[in-house]
């Protein structure tokens, strides 16, 4: 399927703020204050905003019933003036609306979609059905938190969403990547949250990772659960022939017993003898630093220079190319 890049974002553009998964746990008054403050903040950054839907009808832990959330999401896509769709938060529920979406409309009206965590399901489904490049980046709820670097995240978002040339993804100052397996690889970027990728295994939405660069991250999981989910990906064949693996951040993923394996030991088990490059601690995930990455777009990993480079066209790369280097 042909890769479709959405039109670049420009100052003054209209951004739709959507809730395809969960809403806030705060009461409605506090939640409305959060919504208004984030919309005002985006206005200060030079953008206009509109909410879809205008009013959230909570449905348990969901931001509305499945058909309501899907309808609001699709209404944002149908609005010709909307140039970007920013998921306000993740949580849970994106998988429940996948079969409600009109992928022909999404393909016919390419826009910038940004979000992470539970939004991984939307990225995978839209990329699979339409070929559209979507953006794995922070949900809007992260901005303004004391342990989050707003400046880095928003700069990365604007650069990636507006960039029309081949460029390397800038890392935060003094940020060091860890190289588990050295090498150089090029391929289409897929993935996101490990829990969501594991959930999609065995369904029609399961990612195809052959010859692609797979990114994984997670949050608040015990080590054995991460081990189990990586085993599931391996058993489903997702770790057999990727061009490379990017391991993002693993916030609050700690041992729950004194006799637990470490996260390093689990990663070594699955990737120590991998015939493809593997990098760890890339700034993507539920952490202080969040880069914005173009899913379904071609990228290159070079572990020697510790660079991850975005390409604007699949013609810039040799498909399935991977050049492992000996240790």
C-alpha positions in Angstrom: 0.0 0.0 0.0 1.3 3.5 -0.9 2.5 5.5 2.0 0.5 8.7 2.4 2.0 11.7 4.2 -0.6 14.2 5.6 -0.2 17.9 4.8 2.3 19.6 7.1 1.0 21.5 10.1 1.3 25.3 10.0 0.7 28.0 12.6 -2.9 29.0 12.6 -4.2 25.6 11.7 -7.2 24.0 13.4 -6.4 21.1 15.7 -9.3 18.7 16.8 -9.0 17.5 20.3 -10.5 14.0 20.7 -11.2 11.3 23.3 -11.2 7.9 21.5 -10.4 6.0 24.7 -10.8 7.1 28.3 -11.8 10.4 29.9 -10.3 11.9 33.1 -10.9 10.4 36.6 -11.5 14.0 37.9 -15.0 15.3 38.4 -16.6 17.1 35.5 -15.8 20.6 36.9 -12.1 19.8 37.3 -12.0 18.0 33.9 -13.5 21.0 32.1 -10.9 23.2 33.6 -8.2 20.9 32.3 -9.7 21.0 28.8 -10.0 24.7 28.8 -6.5 25.2 30.0 -5.0 22.9 27.3 -7.0 24.6 24.6 -5.8 28.0 25.8 -2.2 26.7 25.9 -2.4 25.5 22.3 -3.8 28.9 21.3 -0.6 30.5 22.8 1.4 28.1 20.6 -0.3 29.6 17.6 -3.0 27.0 16.9 -6.8 27.0 16.9 -8.7 24.1 18.6 -12.1 22.4 18.5 -13.4 19.6 20.6 -15.0 16.4 19.3 -17.4 15.8 20.9 -18.2 19.2 22.4 -19.4 17.5 25.6 -18.2 14.2 26.9 -20.8 11.7 28.1 -18.9 9.4 30.4 -19.5 5.6 30.1 -17.7 4.0 33.0 -14.0 4.3 32.3 -14.7 5.3 28.7 -15.2 8.8 27.2 -18.6 7.7 25.9 -20.1 4.6 24.3 -18.2 3.0 21.5 -20.4 4.4 18.7 -20.3 7.9 20.3 -16.5 7.9 20.5 -16.2 6.6 16.9 -18.7 9.1 15.6 -16.8 12.0 17.3 -13.5 10.8 15.9 -14.9 10.5 12.4 -16.6 13.9 12.6 -13.1 15.4 13.2 -11.8 13.6 10.1 -14.8 14.9 8.0 -14.1 18.5 9.0 -12.1 19.9 6.0 -10.8 22.7 8.2 -9.2 20.4 10.7 -5.5 19.7 9.9 -4.5 17.7 12.9 -6.3 15.4 15.3 -4.7 15.2 18.8 -5.8 12.6 21.2 -6.3 14.2 24.6 -5.4 11.0 26.5 -5.2 7.2 26.2 -6.3 4.9 28.9 -8.4 2.2 27.4 -11.0 1.8 24.7 -9.4 2.5 21.3 -9.5 -1.1 20.3 -13.3 -1.1 20.8 -13.9 1.5 18.1 -11.7 0.1 15.3 -14.5 -1.7 13.5 -16.7 1.5 13.7 -14.3 3.7 11.8 -14.7 4.6 8.1 -11.2 4.1 6.7 -12.1 5.2 3.2 -13.0 8.7 4.6 -9.8 8.7 6.7 -7.8 7.9 3.6 -9.6 10.5 1.5 -9.0 13.2 4.1 -5.4 12.7 5.3 -4.7 14.6 8.5 -2.1 14.5 11.3 -3.0 12.1 14.1 -1.0 12.2 17.3 -1.2 10.2 20.4 0.4 7.2 22.2 -0.2 4.5 24.7 -3.8 3.1 24.1 -3.9 5.2 20.8 -1.4 2.6 19.4 -4.4 0.6 18.3 -5.7 3.5 16.2 -2.2 4.1 14.7 -2.0 0.4 13.7 -5.5 0.1 12.2 -5.3 3.4 10.2 -1.8 2.6 8.9 -2.9 -0.9 7.9 -6.1 0.2 6.2 -5.1 3.4 4.6 -1.3 3.7 4.3 -1.5 7.0 6.2 1.5 8.2 8.2 0.4 8.9 11.8 2.4 10.3 14.7 3.4 8.5 17.8 3.7 11.3 20.3 2.4 12.6 23.6 -1.2 12.8 24.3 -2.2 16.4 25.2 -2.8 15.4 28.9 1.0 15.1 29.5 1.7 18.8 28.9 1.9 20.8 32.1 2.8 18.0 34.4 5.8 18.8 36.6 7.8 15.6 35.5 7.3 16.2 31.8 9.5 18.2 29.5 6.9 20.3 27.6 9.6 22.2 25.5 11.3 19.1 24.2 8.0 17.3 23.4 6.3 20.2 21.7 9.4 21.1 19.7 9.7 17.5 18.5 6.0 17.5 17.6 6.2 20.6 15.6 9.4 19.6 13.9 8.2 16.2 12.9 4.6 17.3 11.9 5.9 20.1 9.8 9.2 18.7 8.4 9.3 18.1 4.7 12.9 16.9 4.4 15.0 14.0 5.6 16.2 14.7 9.1 17.4 13.1 12.3 15.3 13.0 15.3 17.0 15.3 17.9 17.6 13.7 21.3 17.3 15.7 24.6 20.5 17.3 25.9 23.0 14.8 27.3 20.6 11.9 26.5 22.3 8.6 25.8 20.9 5.7 23.9 21.9 2.1 24.9 22.9 -0.2 22.1 21.8 -3.8 22.7 22.7 -5.0 19.2 24.8 -2.8 16.8 24.0 -2.3 13.2 22.4 -0.2 10.5 18.8 -0.7 9.3 16.1 0.9 7.2 12.4 0.2 7.2 8.9 1.3 7.8 8.3 2.3 11.5 5.5 0.4 13.3 4.6 -0.3 16.9 4.0 1.7 20.0 2.8 0.4 23.4 3.8 -3.2 24.1 0.5 -4.0 25.8 -1.5 -2.8 22.8 0.7 -4.6 20.3 0.3 -7.8 22.3 -3.4 -7.3 22.5 -3.6 -7.0 18.7 -1.7 -10.3 18.2 -4.0 -13.0 16.7 -6.5 -10.4 15.4 -7.0 -9.0 12.0 -5.1 -5.9 13.3 -1.9 -7.7 14.2 1.1 -5.7 12.9 3.2 -7.0 10.1 6.8 -6.5 11.3 8.8 -8.3 8.6 11.4 -5.9 7.3 10.1 -3.1 9.4 11.4 -1.2 12.5 9.4 -2.1 15.5 9.1 0.3 18.5 8.0 -0.9 21.9 7.4 0.8 25.2 5.2 0.4 28.3 4.4 1.8 31.7 3.4 0.5 35.2 4.0 -3.2 34.3 5.8 -5.8 36.4 8.8 -7.4 34.8 7.2 -10.8 34.4 4.3 -9.2 32.5 6.7 -7.6 30.1 8.4 -11.0 29.7 5.1 -12.6 29.0 4.1 -10.0 26.4 7.5 -10.2 24.6 7.1 -14.0 24.5 3.7 -13.5 22.9 5.2 -11.2 20.2 7.9 -13.8 19.7 5.5 -16.7 19.5 3.4 -14.7 17.0 6.4 -14.2 14.8 6.7 -10.4 15.3 10.3 -10.6 16.6 11.5 -13.0 13.9 12.4 -10.8 10.9 12.1 -7.1 11.7 14.7 -4.8 10.3 15.4 -3.5 13.8 13.9 -3.0 17.2 13.6 0.3 19.1 12.9 -0.1 22.9 11.6 3.1 24.3 11.1 3.9 28.0 9.7 1.6 30.6 8.4 3.9 33.3 7.6 2.3 36.6 8.2 -1.2 35.2 9.8 -2.7 38.3 10.3 -6.1 39.9 7.4 -7.0 42.1 9.3 -9.7 44.1 12.9 -10.0 45.4 13.5 -13.0 43.1 12.4 -11.2 39.9 14.4 -11.0 36.8 15.6 -7.5 35.9 14.4 -5.7 32.8 17.9 -6.0 31.3 17.8 -9.7 31.8 14.5 -10.0 30.0 15.7 -7.8 27.1 18.9 -9.9 26.9 16.8 -13.1 26.7 14.8 -11.9 23.7 17.4 -9.7 21.9 20.9 -10.7 22.9 21.3 -12.9 19.8 19.0 -10.9 17.5 20.3 -10.7 13.9 19.1 -7.1 13.7 20.0 -3.9 15.5 18.3 -3.2 18.8 18.5 0.1 20.6 17.2 0.8 24.1 16.1 3.9 26.1 14.9 5.9 23.1 12.8 8.9 24.3 9.4 7.4 23.4 7.0 6.3 26.1 5.4 7.5 29.3 8.4 9.4 30.5 9.8 12.9 30.9 11.0 13.1 27.3 8.7 12.1 24.4 9.8 12.5 20.8 7.2 12.5 18.1 7.8 9.7 15.6 6.1 9.1 12.2 4.5 5.6 12.2 4.1 3.9 8.8 6.9 6.1 7.5 10.4 5.0 6.4 13.2 5.6 9.0 16.8 4.6 9.4 18.7 3.5 12.5 22.5 3.8 12.7 23.8 2.6 16.1 27.3 3.8 15.4 26.2 7.4 15.2 23.2 6.8 17.4 20.9 8.5 14.9 17.3 7.8 14.0 16.5 9.5 10.7 13.1 10.1 9.1 12.6 9.9 5.3 9.8 11.7 3.5 9.4 9.0 0.9 9.7 5.3 0.6 11.8 5.9 -2.5 14.6 7.1 -0.2 15.3 3.7 1.2 16.0 0.2 0.1 13.1 -1.9 1.5 14.0 -4.6 4.1 17.6 -3.4 4.2 19.4 -4.4 7.3 23.2 -4.5 7.9 24.1 -6.0 11.3 27.5 -5.4 12.6 29.5 -7.9 14.5 30.1 -7.2 18.2 
